[in-house]
Structure formats: C-alpha cells, structure tokens
C-alpha cells in the first residue's frame, strides 16, 4: 500500500492528468423541416428491400437497404 500511495503521489505531482481542455461547439439547424418518403418491399420470407428519399431546400438524400432474415425452423 505504501508503494501504491507513493506511486499515485508521484503521478499526481507531475501534472500529466491535469491538462485543461476548453472547447465550444455552436450547432444550428440548417433546415427546420424536410420532406421524406420511403418504402419496404418484402420479396419473400427471407429478403426485404427498403428505401427512403428525403428533400429539403439545402440537401437531398437517398437511403437504401437489403435485409435478410435467417430462417428458424419450427
């Protein structure tokens, strides 16, 4: 215990862990609303296709996905 206490005091005294970090983040919404629509299409019991499209004044996005479900036998 004396060794650990001495080691802890030496680490605390060299100020390695006393660095101060000051930062500031300003975050504003570019657009308050978007128009989005999407779909899910089940091809069969294992496969499903998904898509989504969004539009706003400053950006557009397209999201797609393919889903596979592993079969569990009864």
Phi and psi in degrees as a GROMACS rama.xvg file:
@    title "Ramachandran Plot"
@    xaxis  label "Phi"
@    yaxis  label "Psi"
@TYPE xy
-65.7329  -39.5808  UNK-2
-63.3332  -44.9511  UNK-3
-64.8743  -39.7572  UNK-4
-63.5209  -43.5078  UNK-5
-63.2556  -42.6715  UNK-6
-63.5819  -43.3422  UNK-7
-62.7415  -41.8386  UNK-8
-64.2492  -40.0437  UNK-9
-66.4042  -39.1189  UNK-10
-67.575  -43.0945  UNK-11
-66.8142  -32.764  UNK-12
-74.343  -24.1294  UNK-13
-86.4046  1.52971  UNK-14
60.7912  27.7014  UNK-15
-66.6266  -38.1999  UNK-16
-98.7109  14.6827  UNK-17
-108.059  21.726  UNK-18
-72.9735  129.786  UNK-19
-95.5992  134.09  UNK-20
-119.318  119.655  UNK-21
-112.288  126.63  UNK-22
-145.123  161.503  UNK-23
-143.045  134.109  UNK-24
-121.69  125.276  UNK-25
-106.394  118.447  UNK-26
-123.787  118.263  UNK-27
-124.357  147.817  UNK-28
-73.5791  133.157  UNK-29
-75.5034  -44.764  UNK-30
-134.199  134.269  UNK-31
-83.455  -16.3705  UNK-32
-147.465  152.485  UNK-33
-136.021  158.442  UNK-34
-103.554  124.68  UNK-35
-132.687  143.777  UNK-36
-145.452  154.877  UNK-37
-154.49  177.911  UNK-38
-150.054  156.122  UNK-39
-125.916  130.014  UNK-40
-128.314  115.624  UNK-41
-88.9673  114.759  UNK-42
-75.7967  -49.0393  UNK-43
-152.952  -163.976  UNK-44
-66.9762  -24.5961  UNK-45
-99.737  -31.2702  UNK-46
-111.248  137.519  UNK-47
-139.182  139.626  UNK-48
-110.618  136.256  UNK-49
-131.035  142.536  UNK-50
-147.258  152.809  UNK-51
-149.729  140.838  UNK-52
-133.004  134.463  UNK-53
-130.011  143.676  UNK-54
-134.863  134.463  UNK-55
-140.444  -178.433  UNK-56
-67.2412  -29.3885  UNK-57
-109.166  -10.2975  UNK-58
-156.962  163.838  UNK-59
-137.708  146.726  UNK-60
-142.92  154.132  UNK-61
-131.268  126.258  UNK-62
-122.236  129.147  UNK-63
-131.308  157.253  UNK-64
-158.262  151.428  UNK-65
-125.446  124.005  UNK-66
-114.031  136.85  UNK-67
-120.868  129.544  UNK-68
-104.814  125.883  UNK-69
-74.5536  134.312  UNK-70
-74.7803  137.406  UNK-71
-115.591  117.328  UNK-72
-77.0009  147.638  UNK-73
